[in-house]
Amino acid sequence: MLKLSCNATDKLQTLFSHSHQPDPAHRRTVSSVSCSHLRKPVLDPLRAIVSADQGSVIRAEQGLGSLADQLRLGSLTEDGLSYKEKFIVRSYEVGSNKTATVETVANLLQEVGCNHAQSVGFSTDGFATTPTMRKLHLIWVTARMHIEIYKYPAWGDVVEIETWCQSEGRIGTRRDWILKDVATGEVTGRATSKWVMMNQDTRRLQKVSDDVRDEYLVFCPKELRLAFPEENNRSLKKIPKLEDPAQYSMIGLKPRRADLDMNQHVNNVTYIGWVLESIPQEIVDTHELQVITLDYRRECQQDDVVDSLTTTTSEIGGTNGSATSAAQGHNDSQFLHLLRLSGDGQEINRGTTLWRKKPSNL
């Protein structure tokens, strides 16, 4: 179904008068649409809906939202407390084994989170801020991201991602995600994140006021709902700081222009790529990333130069219901990571990753 703006209907009528006429058996009688008397500034834009197969104006509708809203395969759930969206894995989102990269998964999590915020009326400037937050120049910034992938989607697969928000103490909030294979209904991944409130001008953290909390809690589940409800799961583990000397390193990484987000800071997903740059090649060749946890310590600017450090660690721990078990432990590898500024050594990010042996068919 093709949708055109109201001011195009005059051209449509001219076009249709010269177009090929359909077979009489399939001809549809339709009243013409005139827009001149409807053009009032107080009204939402009207759209004339055109049948692509028969080339005729069917009806005029009001308030259908943006074209992106109409084409996006996502919406709030029936209770309005979470949001689901479907995505097709594109050819440029997969690696050499034709499955999505972890950066692709992280980008999709970010995308569905932004779309959820827009769907409930929060700002569209990339900060997902409430009216009170915008008035006080407050923004959300990522404090921790934890992703577990049990099965990577392949090129052409359709993935459904559900997300929701909840309060997290007095200074933050949390967002969780569940990923499913649409074809099988199988849960293929889970993720959770913690966000803290920052003053956009002073760059200082600030407590979440009751006014702000009231604005967003109305869109959150009333009962605590966790993507990782298991006790002592990996998303709760404290990450120790990696101390020199590191076993593996990649020195002098620089943000590209394309790494900057709409807020002129290095995008959260870029940090994942930097962490993986110092993973030894023999692991990349034989394993795939199963779990990644990152703690964000400071912002990274375009002119910063970054060092990526990695060291093997023997602690494996539980994996929150994923396919890995104690019997498979010898096939797993775990690493401790640190991103720091090359000049003064200030810590940007610390993290851990857990890798499993690649399936034999890859």
Protein Blocks (a to p, Z undefined) as FASTA:
>chain_A
ZZddfklmmmmmmmmmmmccddfklpccdddddfklmmcfkbccddddddfklopafbdc
ehkbpfklmmpccdddfkopaccddddddfklccfkopacfklmmmmmmmmmmmmmmmno
pafehnopafklmmnopacddfbdcdddfbdcdehiacddddddddehjkbccddddddd
fknopafbdcddddddddfklopacdddfklmmmmmmmpcfbdcdfblcghifklpccdd
dddddfbdcehiacdfklpcfkopacfklmmmmmmmmgcfklmmmmccfbdcdddfbdcd
fkbccdddddddfblbpnehpabdfklmmmpccdddddddfklopafbdcddddddddfk
ZZ
